[in-house]
Amino acid sequence: MLLQFKIQNYRSFKDEAVLSLEAQRTDDSHPDNFTAMKKDLCLKTLAIFGANAAGKSNLFKALTAAIMTIRGSNAMNAGQELALMTPFMFDGVSAEQPTCFEFVFVAGEKKYVYRFSATHKKVFSEELLIYKSAKASLIFKREGQSYKYTLNSYKTQLEPIERFTGENKLFLSTASAFNCD
């Protein structure tokens, strides 16, 4: 279940924008619209509204771009461009910076944070965290082609896959293709 989606430097979003499905505990005006996931209270439905050209469509394009990049990056050939990375183009600086995406979600009753940043040419960073307690624990962190793991069990399982992850591929996609837990 998706709790939050963040974007930065994507199409009309230069600065960080957050789509949150987390409900406020003080809001009890529509109790049927909440679902509890351990300590998190999540909205069952969400409405996005605003003026024309306010970014509603680009928000959904960002969500689609992030999901399709995750799903398809393992099938990419060396040197192939990440076509869905479309930075903010109205200034010279942002156009050269990576696009950033972050998901906060619950799967298997555990909370995760997954984020990555990339340009058309390569993935700059990638990180997966898990909440086993109130504090997040790192599963893996990637900066360019350099990887870090906090637990030896993660390192043992994931380190052999590093060599199959090109600079234009997401490590998460490659690990998934190799059936890593």
Protein Blocks (a to p, Z undefined) as FASTA:
>chain_A
ZZbdcdehiajlmbacdddfbdcfklckbmmlpccehjbccdfbdcddddehilmmmmmm
mmmmmmmmmmmmmmpcehiacfklccdfkbfklmmpccdddddddeehiacdddddddfk
bcfbdcddddfbfbdcdfbdcehjaccdfbfklmmmmmmmmmmmcfkbcfklmmmmnopZ
Z
